[in-house]
Amino acid sequence: MAEQKTKRKSGLISHGIAAQNRKARFDYTIKGTVEAGMVLKGPEVKSLRHGRATLTEAWAGERDGEMWLFNAYIPEYQGGVLSRFEPRAPRKLLLKHRQINELLGAVKRDGATLVPLQIHFNDRGRAKVLLGLAEGRKKADKRHAIAARDWQRDKARLLRNKG
């Protein structure tokens, strides 16, 4: 997926990433990703456009044959709107039945987890969530990832200083 640039206009995100779960890529090995739409209310979209959402403790799962995003924090919009909403309310994800069946099959069969990696706005201005089909990492795997990341940083520093 091509990287999306964040365009800010007076503090608002018009296109690009509204929230990102950076710790998920460290705690889990991501096997695949799926982009899903979200059912949101107007004030929730406005709050997302301000970039205040948090996905660190969020997860996706099934309820009554539909996919839902649980424990994602979208704070209340402070723009004087009258309708209030629960910041950690479950939000319905919009996926095709075939995609839902594939994801649930992988979760049941392989013991994988559905982790939201980011919430972004597409070119049409619609809020989308990028779900990762993930497998948990053990402590040794995390240490290996830290060592590899540090080596890449040191290697880049050495090459930059040498040339």
LINQUI-V519439 format. One record per backbone hydrogen bond with DSSP energy under -1.0 kcal/mol. NH is the residue of the N-H (numbers start at 0). CO is the residue of the C=O. If there is no record, write none. Layout:
NH&CO / NH&CO
//
This chain:
6&14 / 8&11 / 11&8 / 12&48 / 13&6 / 15&120 / 17&118 / 18&118 / 20&116 / 26&22 / 27&23 / 28&134 / 30&132 / 33&130 / 35&128 / 36&93 / 38&91 / 44&40 / 45&41 / 46&42 / 47&43 / 48&44 / 50&47 / 51&46 / 53&72 / 57&54 / 58&69 / 59&113 / 60&67 / 62&65 / 65&62 / 67&60 / 68&90 / 69&58 / 72&53 / 73&86 / 88&85 / 90&68 / 92&66 / 93&36 / 99&95 / 100&96 / 101&97 / 102&98 / 103&99 / 104&100 / 105&101 / 106&102 / 107&103 / 108&104 / 109&105 / 111&105 / 112&133 / 114&131 / 116&129 / 118&18 / 119&127 / 120&15 / 121&125 / 124&121 / 127&119 / 128&35 / 129&117 / 130&33 / 131&114 / 132&31 / 133&112 / 134&28 / 136&26 / 141&137 / 142&138 / 143&139 / 144&140 / 145&141 / 146&142 / 147&143 / 148&144 / 149&145 / 150&146 / 151&147 / 152&148 / 153&149 / 154&150 / 155&151 / 156&152 / 157&153 / 158&154 / 159&155 / 160&156 / 161&157 / 162&158
//
